[in-house]
Amino acid sequence: MSTTLRETITALLPEIAALRHELHQHPEIRFEERWTSDRIARFLEDAGLSCTRGWARGTGIVAEIGPMENGVVALRADMDALEIQEETGHPYASRIPGRMHACGHDGHTAILCGVAKALALRAELLRGGVRFLFQPAEEIAGGGKDMVAEGAVDGVGAVFALHAWPGIPVGNVGIRAGCAMASAEFFRIEVAGKGGHGATPASCIDPVVVAAHIITALQTIVSRERPPWEAGVVTIGRVDAGSASNIIPDRAILEGTLRALDAAQRAEMVAALRRIAACTAEAFRARAEVFVSETGYPPLHNNPACVALAHEAVTAAFGPEAAHAVDHPHMTAEDFAYYLEKTPGAFLFLGNDPPDATDTPPLHSPRFDFNDAALAVGIETLASIAVRFHEQGRARTTAS
């Protein structure tokens, strides 16, 4: 990577860190990122980039730079926060009760803003176009699907993104070809029984007991219906039933998620979910209806040629030791998978752990925070990929 570009990035870091803190203070959830969208647009316009707004139901932004007629590489960042009460104690902690950037999207957004400004200042390095995608609603709602459907990656040769990752030291970038992240289905099971007095269960059909049996039986989808070498996850994250300790309710609600690594396994697990819930409820004289969200995410598959390009960019910029080999797929899911179904690309894992860290908060923890020391690595990684794509990688990646 050109030292001129690195010097440019270094000079921008105080501004980008301040932007990251500002974004962290104003977390907004899925499709409500209006303040965030306005702030990003203002930053891009101040940096000399024009942008189009209104993507993905209103808050998404697309900006471009460079000679677009020579081919285009896209870089994506997610903008949304989570419904979590922050417990970091930082002076720049969330100002919105019950909302926080607990997944690092403030860092991803700040990084992409930094890439856009750095490349705007060093536009002579670009032999082709770069498209910057600022996407809402990555968490659960699948805003990436909307971006793709609206044409955000139309005409793009490759698309790249990164994510802050606990467990990888700052200064390293995790890279994996092929399947890198699981699919995710979000489901709701409504168990209908017959309520009554808690002292007379024989005159009732207790949906709480039925729900308990369903929860236990669902664990056999992975332990007894999948081969032991196939990774899969079934998690019930929410149980809701009843209003008092001496009342058997009419209904119980279960909500959870299924995770799989390929489309066939994904479909088989959903079918098993429906069968087990319905048949278990029937065995206890109850009924169970299963509702699977339409915003489930497909498995995320990295294009091998794009991974090779990213690996070269990381090792050229930071040395071979910085390329962290990810040896197995993560069972978390990402709606960047929708982009990769449409266009070749790669999703990278940006090291977030301080040196010698032994116990860092995980993603989605009220104590998680993006590490500002990772900003420079993230900016240079994506900028290097964009420059390298046009210098030597375009033909290779688009042919894959």
C-alpha positions in Angstrom: 0.0 0.0 0.0 1.2 3.5 -0.9 2.8 5.2 2.1 1.1 8.4 0.8 -2.3 6.8 1.3 -1.3 5.5 4.7 -0.1 8.9 5.7 -3.5 10.3 4.5 -5.3 7.7 6.6 -3.2 8.4 9.7 -4.0 12.1 9.4 -7.7 11.4 9.2 -7.8 9.1 12.3 -8.7 11.8 14.9 -11.6 12.9 12.8 -12.8 9.3 12.1 -12.5 8.3 15.8 -14.5 11.4 16.8 -17.1 10.4 14.2 -17.2 6.9 15.6 -17.9 8.2 19.1 -20.6 10.5 17.8 -22.3 7.6 16.0 -22.0 5.6 19.2 -23.8 8.2 21.1 -26.8 8.2 18.7 -27.7 4.5 18.1 -30.7 3.8 16.0 -32.4 0.5 15.3 -33.6 -1.1 12.0 -35.0 1.2 9.4 -35.0 4.1 11.9 -31.4 5.3 11.2 -32.5 8.8 10.2 -30.0 10.8 12.4 -27.3 8.4 11.4 -28.1 8.7 7.7 -28.1 12.5 7.9 -24.7 12.5 9.6 -23.1 10.1 7.1 -24.5 12.2 4.2 -23.1 15.4 5.7 -19.7 13.7 6.2 -19.6 12.4 2.6 -20.7 15.8 1.1 -18.0 17.6 3.2 -15.5 15.1 1.8 -16.5 16.0 -1.8 -18.6 12.9 -2.6 -22.1 13.1 -4.0 -24.5 10.4 -2.7 -28.0 9.2 -3.3 -30.3 8.6 -0.4 -33.5 6.8 0.3 -32.2 3.3 -0.2 -33.6 0.3 1.7 -36.9 1.9 2.9 -35.4 5.3 3.3 -32.2 5.5 5.4 -29.6 3.7 3.1 -27.0 5.7 1.3 -24.9 5.0 -1.9 -21.9 7.1 -2.9 -19.4 6.7 -5.7 -15.9 7.9 -6.6 -13.5 7.3 -9.4 -13.9 6.4 -13.1 -16.9 4.2 -13.0 -16.6 3.3 -16.7 -13.5 1.3 -15.9 -15.4 -1.2 -13.6 -16.7 -0.9 -10.1 -15.9 -2.4 -6.7 -18.3 -2.0 -3.8 -17.6 -1.6 -0.1 -20.4 -2.0 2.4 -21.0 -0.9 6.0 -24.0 -1.5 8.3 -25.4 1.4 10.3 -28.0 0.0 12.8 -27.8 -0.6 16.5 -29.4 -3.0 19.0 -32.1 -2.8 21.7 -29.7 -3.1 24.6 -29.0 -0.8 27.5 -25.3 0.1 27.4 -23.1 -0.7 30.4 -19.7 0.4 29.2 -19.4 3.6 31.2 -17.6 5.4 28.4 -17.9 9.2 28.2 -19.3 8.7 24.7 -21.9 6.0 25.7 -25.3 5.9 24.2 -27.6 8.8 24.8 -30.7 6.8 23.9 -32.1 4.6 26.7 -32.4 0.9 25.7 -30.3 1.4 22.5 -26.6 0.9 21.9 -24.0 0.0 19.3 -23.3 -3.4 20.7 -22.2 -5.0 17.4 -19.6 -2.5 16.2 -21.7 -1.0 13.4 -20.6 2.4 14.5 -17.0 1.3 13.8 -17.9 -0.2 10.4 -19.7 3.0 9.4 -16.8 5.2 10.6 -14.3 3.0 8.7 -16.2 3.3 5.4 -16.5 7.1 5.8 -12.7 7.1 6.4 -12.2 5.0 3.2 -14.4 7.3 1.2 -12.5 10.4 2.4 -9.1 8.9 2.0 -9.7 7.8 -1.5 -11.3 11.1 -2.4 -8.1 12.8 -1.2 -6.0 10.3 -3.2 -8.3 9.8 -6.2 -5.3 9.5 -8.5 -4.7 6.0 -7.1 -8.0 4.7 -8.5 -8.1 3.2 -12.0 -11.8 2.4 -11.6 -14.8 3.2 -9.6 -15.6 2.5 -5.9 -19.2 2.4 -4.7 -19.8 2.9 -1.0 -22.9 1.2 0.5 -24.2 2.4 3.9 -26.9 -0.1 4.8 -29.6 0.0 7.4 -31.2 -2.9 9.4 -28.6 -5.6 9.4 -29.9 -6.9 12.7 -32.7 -9.3 12.1 -34.5 -7.2 9.5 -32.3 -8.0 6.5 -31.7 -4.5 5.1 -29.1 -6.0 2.8 -31.8 -7.8 0.9 -33.5 -4.5 0.2 -30.3 -2.9 -1.0 -29.6 -5.7 -3.4 -33.2 -5.7 -4.7 -33.0 -2.0 -5.3 -29.8 -2.4 -7.4 -27.1 -1.4 -5.0 -24.6 -3.9 -6.5 -25.9 -3.8 -10.1 -22.8 -3.5 -12.4 -20.4 -4.2 -9.6 -17.5 -6.6 -10.2 -17.0 -7.5 -6.5 -18.3 -6.4 -3.1 -16.4 -6.5 0.2 -17.3 -5.8 3.9 -15.7 -6.3 7.3 -17.0 -6.8 10.9 -15.3 -6.1 14.2 -14.6 -9.5 15.7 -13.8 -10.3 19.4 -11.3 -13.2 19.6 -9.0 -11.7 17.0 -6.3 -9.3 18.1 -6.3 -5.7 16.8 -4.0 -5.5 13.8 -5.2 -8.8 12.4 -7.9 -9.5 9.8 -9.7 -12.9 9.8 -10.1 -14.4 6.3 -11.9 -17.5 5.2 -12.9 -18.8 1.7 -16.1 -20.7 1.1 -18.8 -20.8 3.8 -17.8 -18.3 6.5 -21.1 -17.8 8.4 -24.3 -19.7 8.9 -27.9 -19.0 7.8 -30.4 -17.8 10.3 -34.1 -18.4 10.6 -36.2 -16.5 13.1 -39.3 -18.4 14.3 -42.2 -18.1 16.6 -44.2 -21.0 18.0 -47.7 -20.4 19.3 -49.0 -23.2 21.6 -52.7 -23.2 22.1 -54.1 -25.1 25.1 -57.0 -24.7 27.5 -56.6 -22.4 30.5 -58.0 -22.7 34.0 -57.2 -22.8 37.7 -53.7 -23.8 38.6 -55.2 -26.2 41.2 -57.2 -28.2 38.6 -54.8 -29.1 35.8 -56.8 -32.1 34.7 -59.6 -29.8 33.5 -57.1 -27.8 31.4 -54.6 -28.4 28.6 -51.5 -26.7 30.0 -49.6 -24.9 27.2 -46.6 -24.2 29.5 -46.0 -28.0 29.9 -46.4 -28.5 26.2 -44.0 -25.6 25.5 -41.4 -27.2 27.8 -41.6 -30.5 25.9 -41.3 -28.7 22.6 -38.2 -26.8 23.8 -36.6 -30.1 24.8 -37.6 -32.0 21.7 -36.3 -29.3 19.4 -32.8 -29.9 20.6 -32.9 -33.3 18.9 -32.9 -31.7 15.5 -29.2 -31.2 15.9 -28.3 -34.1 18.2 -30.4 -36.8 16.6 -31.4 -35.7 13.1 -28.2 -34.2 11.7 -24.9 -36.0 11.2 -22.3 -35.2 13.9 -20.0 -33.5 11.4 -22.7 -31.0 10.4 -22.8 -27.9 12.5 -26.3 -26.6 13.4 -27.9 -24.6 16.1 -31.4 -24.4 17.6 -32.0 -21.8 20.2 -35.1 -20.7 22.0 -34.4 -17.1 23.1 -37.8 -16.1 24.4 -40.6 -17.8 26.3 -43.8 -16.0 27.2 -46.8 -17.5 29.0 -49.3 -16.7 31.8 -50.1 -13.8 34.0 -50.1 -15.3 37.6 -48.7 -18.2 39.4 -52.1 -19.9 40.1 -53.5 -19.6 36.6 -52.9 -22.0 33.7 -53.0 -19.8 30.6 -54.6 -20.5 27.2 -51.4 -19.9 25.2 -47.6 -20.0 25.4 -45.2 -18.3 22.9 -41.7 -19.5 22.0 -39.4 -17.5 19.9 -36.0 -18.6 18.6 -33.5 -19.1 15.8 -32.2 -21.9 13.6 -28.6 -21.9 12.1 -27.3 -24.0 9.3 -24.4 -24.0 6.8 -26.0 -24.8 3.6 -29.4 -24.5 1.9 -30.4 -28.1 2.1 -29.6 -28.4 5.8 -31.5 -25.1 6.3 -34.6 -26.5 4.7 -34.5 -29.8 6.5 -34.1 -28.1 9.9 -37.1 -25.8 9.2 -39.2 -28.8 8.2 -38.1 -30.6 11.4 -39.0 -27.6 13.5 -42.6 -27.6 12.1 -43.0 -31.3 12.5 -41.7 -31.6 16.1 -43.7 -28.6 17.3 -47.0 -29.7 15.8 -46.6 -33.4 16.7 -45.4 -32.7 20.3 -48.3 -30.4 20.9 -50.8 -33.0 19.5 -49.4 -35.6 21.8 -50.5 -33.4 24.7 -53.9 -32.5 23.2 -52.7 -29.0 22.3 -52.0 -27.3 19.0 -48.9 -25.5 17.9 -48.5 -23.1 15.0 -45.0 -22.3 13.6 -44.3 -19.0 12.0 -40.9 -18.6 10.2 -39.8 -15.0 9.4 -39.4 -14.1 5.8 -36.3 -12.1 6.8 -34.1 -15.2 7.5 -30.6 -14.9 6.2 -28.9 -17.4 3.8 -25.4 -18.9 4.6 -22.6 -16.5 3.8 -20.2 -17.9 1.1 -17.0 -16.0 0.3 -15.7 -16.1 -3.2 -12.3 -17.8 -3.3 -10.8 -15.3 -5.8 -12.0 -12.4 -3.8 -10.7 -13.9 -0.6 -7.3 -14.3 -2.3 -7.4 -10.6 -3.4 -8.2 -9.6 0.2 -5.5 -11.8 1.6 -2.9 -10.2 -0.7 -4.1 -6.7 0.3 -3.9 -7.5 4.0 -0.4 -9.1 3.8 0.9 -6.3 1.6 -0.3 -3.7 4.0 0.5 -5.2 7.3 2.6 -8.3 6.8 1.8 -12.0 6.4 1.2 -12.4 10.2 -1.8 -10.0 10.0 -3.8 -12.4 7.9 -5.7 -14.5 10.5 -6.9 -17.8 9.1 -10.4 -18.5 10.2 -10.5 -22.3 10.4 -14.3 -22.9 10.7 -17.5 -21.1 9.8 -19.1 -18.9 12.5 -22.7 -19.8 13.4 -23.6 -16.2 13.6 -25.3 -14.9 10.5 -25.0 -11.7 8.4 -27.2 -10.2 5.7 -24.1 -9.5 3.7 -24.9 -13.0 2.4 -27.5 -11.5 0.2 -24.9 -9.4 -1.6 -22.7 -12.5 -2.1 -25.6 -14.4 -3.7 -25.7 -11.6 -6.3 -22.1 -10.6 -6.7 -18.7 -12.2 -6.0 -17.1 -10.8 -2.9 -15.7 -11.5 0.6 -16.7 -10.7 4.2 -13.7 -10.2 6.5 -13.3 -10.4 10.3 -11.6 -7.3 11.8 -9.6 -7.9 14.9 -11.0 -6.1 17.9 -9.2 -7.4 21.0 -6.6 -5.3 22.7 -3.1 -6.8 23.1 -2.9 -9.5 25.8 -6.7 -9.4 26.3 -8.1 -12.4 28.2 -11.8 -11.6 28.7 -13.3 -9.3 26.1 -17.1 -8.7 25.9 -18.7 -10.6 23.0 -20.8 -9.0 20.3 -24.3 -8.1 21.5 -23.1 -7.6 25.1 -24.1 -4.4 26.9 -20.3 -4.0 27.7 -19.1 -4.4 24.1 -17.4 -1.5 22.3 -15.6 -1.2 19.0 -11.9 -0.7 19.5 -10.7 2.6 18.1 -7.3 1.0 17.5 -8.9 -1.1 14.7 -10.0 2.0 12.7 -6.7 2.4 10.9 -6.5 -1.3 10.0 -10.1 -1.4 8.8 -9.7 1.8 6.6 -6.4 0.6 5.1 -7.7 -2.9 4.5 -10.8 -1.7 2.5 -8.9 1.0 0.7 -6.2 -1.4 -0.2 -8.7 -3.9 -1.6 -10.4 -1.2 -3.7 -7.1 0.0 -5.2 -5.8 -3.6 -5.7 -9.1 -4.7 -7.3 -8.6 -2.2 -10.2 -4.8 -2.7 -10.4 -4.7 -6.5 -10.8 -7.8 -8.2 -9.4 -10.7 -7.1 -11.5 -10.3 -9.7 -14.2 -9.6 -12.5 -11.8 -12.6 -11.8 -9.4 -15.1 -11.1 -12.1 -14.2 -14.3 -13.9 -14.8 -16.5 -10.8 
